[in-house]
Amino acid sequence: MFGVVSLQSVMLLVAVAFVVAFVLLLYMLSPLVNPARLGLSGAHVVVTGGSSGIGKAIAIECVRQGACVTLVARNEAKLLQAKREVEEHVVNESQAVLCISVDVSNDFNQVESVIKQAQEKLGPVDMLVNAAGTSVAGRFEDIKPQEFKRLMEVNYLGSVFTSLAVVPGMKERRKGRVVYVSSQAGQLGLYGFTAYSPTKFALRGLAEALQMEVKPYNVYVTLAFPPDTDTPGFHEEIKDKPLETKLISETAGLYQPEFVAKVIVKDAVLGNFNSSVGSDGYMLCSLTSGMSPVTSITEGLQQVVTMGLFRLISLFYLCSFDSIVRRCMMKREGCTSPKTE
Ligand SMILES: NC(=O)c1ccc[n+]([C@@H]2O[C@H](COP(=O)([O-])OP(=O)(O)OC[C@H]3O[C@@H](n4cnc5c(N)ncnc54)[C@H](OP(=O)(O)O)[C@@H]3O)[C@@H](O)[C@H]2O)c1
């Protein structure tokens, strides 16, 4: 009897030791299969939405690392002001900051032509960051039909047009990074974001499919999921946010654009597919990783190990969000229990 138990214990120990050794081996091999780092010194980075908020902070971070930057947005005065701010961070005399006024969502030919002009001045685009975006928050039935269309045009098509303008060149040169700034609202649907969330989910489909196409050409895609970030765009959005959306958002913190930008640029340089900020962001990325590309064995292993636990935690979050929505509805409608008929 004792002999059998001890034999089983030994076999269990051997199995555990084997798994631990295998995991350690994968960790050690991880750097060998990761994409090669993209040095930003002397690189040309195009940042859409570069005149404000997260885009401007990303431009500053890239310039600090020695890149030449093209800022893309519509309002010329804001662009010029941003150009001056970004220029304050250059680290050598050869760096240049260019700004281009264009609506990224309007006409592909126009977008292609301005990117071509930027490439003539600052060289081929090494990194494209799609940060131009806008949001509308409100109850589904209160949002005008044309707003759904406008948001899809700016947040999704705007990123498609710029990518179409640079990806062929990147494939030819066997080098490049394309960054899409999605949102945590592109990982889960929240009250008030029926117009905004789908545009950010759409970026995920684009990023995943594009990554599979361009990976053999040494071009890497990064999909960033920023949390609430203290930007002019955030303060504009908050004005119309339903109470439910505000209460749900309050459960997470408000981040500074400089911090968010550092994380995004670091992940893009390393060629990481997912880019998240903070512990909530890490949990959401792991939870929603599904069939998304993995750029390191370490990341894949972490997802395998944590997914079940994070799903359990997410159920508590969902219960608390549902409870917020139910209480707000009862208060608004002056009833003591939710209507069922
Ligand atoms: N702030 C947050 O809490 C947060 C959280 C998650 C994700 N995000 C995403 O992060 C990105 C940046 O957000 P932000 O808060 O930094 O916004 P922001 O401060 O409002 O900046 C938006 C930038 O995009 C430009 N832009 C807007 N529409 C454009 C268009 N059609 N063509 C060209 N440029 C356009 C704006 O310049 P012009 O208006 O002059 O064109 C501006 O430079 C957005 O995609 C947003 O959805 C933000």
The ligand as a Tripos MOL2 file, in Angstrom:
@<TRIPOS>MOLECULE
LIG
   48    52     1     0     0
SMALL
NO_CHARGES

@<TRIPOS>ATOM
      1 N1         -8.8530   59.7020  -23.6080 N.am      1 LIG1
      2 C1         -9.3150   58.4870  -23.2950 C.2       1 LIG1
      3 O1         -9.8420   58.2690  -22.1810 O.2       1 LIG1
      4 C2         -9.1900   57.3780  -24.2840 C.ar      1 LIG1
      5 C3         -9.3490   56.0680  -23.7950 C.ar      1 LIG1
      6 C4         -9.2310   55.0170  -24.6960 C.ar      1 LIG1
      7 C5         -8.9810   55.2480  -26.0170 C.ar      1 LIG1
      8 N2         -8.8480   56.5340  -26.4770 N.ar      1 LIG1
      9 C6         -8.5940   56.7280  -27.8910 C.3       1 LIG1
     10 O2         -7.3550   57.3700  -28.0220 O.3       1 LIG1
     11 C7         -7.3500   58.2030  -29.1860 C.3       1 LIG1
     12 C8         -6.9490   59.6160  -28.7940 C.3       1 LIG1
     13 O3         -7.8990   60.0630  -27.8430 O.3       1 LIG1
     14 P1         -7.6820   61.4240  -27.0570 P.3       1 LIG1
     15 O4         -8.4880   61.3180  -25.8180 O.co2     1 LIG1
     16 O5         -6.2430   61.7250  -26.9620 O.co2     1 LIG1
     17 O6         -8.4420   62.4360  -28.0250 O.3       1 LIG1
     18 P2         -8.2700   64.0190  -28.2950 P.3       1 LIG1
     19 O7         -7.5640   64.6840  -27.1930 O.co2     1 LIG1
     20 O8         -9.6510   64.4880  -28.6240 O.co2     1 LIG1
     21 O9         -7.3950   64.0370  -29.6280 O.3       1 LIG1
     22 C9         -7.9330   63.5420  -30.7930 C.3       1 LIG1
     23 C10        -6.9880   63.8360  -31.9200 C.3       1 LIG1
     24 O10        -7.4980   63.2600  -33.1380 O.3       1 LIG1
     25 C11        -7.5860   64.2730  -34.1510 C.3       1 LIG1
     26 N3         -8.6850   63.9340  -35.0300 N.ar      1 LIG1
     27 C12        -9.9880   63.7200  -34.6910 C.ar      1 LIG1
     28 N4        -10.7120   63.4540  -35.7780 N.ar      1 LIG1
     29 C13        -9.8550   63.4760  -36.8310 C.ar      1 LIG1
     30 C14       -10.0020   63.2860  -38.2310 C.ar      1 LIG1
     31 N5        -11.1980   63.0080  -38.7650 N.pl3     1 LIG1
     32 N6         -8.9220   63.3870  -39.0250 N.ar      1 LIG1
     33 C15        -7.7000   63.6800  -38.4980 C.ar      1 LIG1
     34 N7         -7.5060   63.8720  -37.1850 N.ar      1 LIG1
     35 C16        -8.5720   63.7800  -36.3660 C.ar      1 LIG1
     36 C17        -7.7890   65.5620  -33.3420 C.3       1 LIG1
     37 O11        -7.4250   66.7360  -34.0630 O.3       1 LIG1
     38 P3         -8.4800   67.5860  -34.9480 P.3       1 LIG1
     39 O12        -9.7620   67.6060  -34.1780 O.co2     1 LIG1
     40 O13        -7.8450   68.9000  -35.1610 O.co2     1 LIG1
     41 O14        -8.6280   66.8140  -36.2100 O.co2     1 LIG1
     42 C18        -6.8250   65.3150  -32.2000 C.3       1 LIG1
     43 O15        -5.5110   65.5570  -32.6200 O.3       1 LIG1
     44 C19        -8.7540   58.1050  -29.7630 C.3       1 LIG1
     45 O16        -8.7750   57.1600  -30.7860 O.3       1 LIG1
     46 C20        -9.5910   57.6220  -28.5920 C.3       1 LIG1
     47 O17       -10.7290   56.9190  -29.0230 O.3       1 LIG1
     48 C21        -8.9440   57.5960  -25.6300 C.ar      1 LIG1
@<TRIPOS>BOND
     1     1     2 1
     2     2     3 2
     3     2     4 1
     4     4     5 ar
     5     4    48 ar
     6     5     6 ar
     7     6     7 ar
     8     7     8 ar
     9     8     9 1
    10     8    48 ar
    11     9    10 1
    12     9    46 1
    13    10    11 1
    14    11    12 1
    15    11    44 1
    16    12    13 1
    17    13    14 1
    18    14    15 2
    19    14    16 1
    20    14    17 1
    21    17    18 1
    22    18    19 2
    23    18    20 1
    24    18    21 1
    25    21    22 1
    26    22    23 1
    27    23    24 1
    28    23    42 1
    29    24    25 1
    30    25    26 1
    31    25    36 1
    32    26    27 ar
    33    26    35 ar
    34    27    28 ar
    35    28    29 ar
    36    29    30 ar
    37    29    35 ar
    38    30    31 1
    39    30    32 ar
    40    32    33 ar
    41    33    34 ar
    42    34    35 ar
    43    36    37 1
    44    36    42 1
    45    37    38 1
    46    38    39 2
    47    38    40 1
    48    38    41 1
    49    42    43 1
    50    44    45 1
    51    44    46 1
    52    46    47 1
@<TRIPOS>SUBSTRUCTURE
     1 LIG1         1 GROUP 0 **** ****
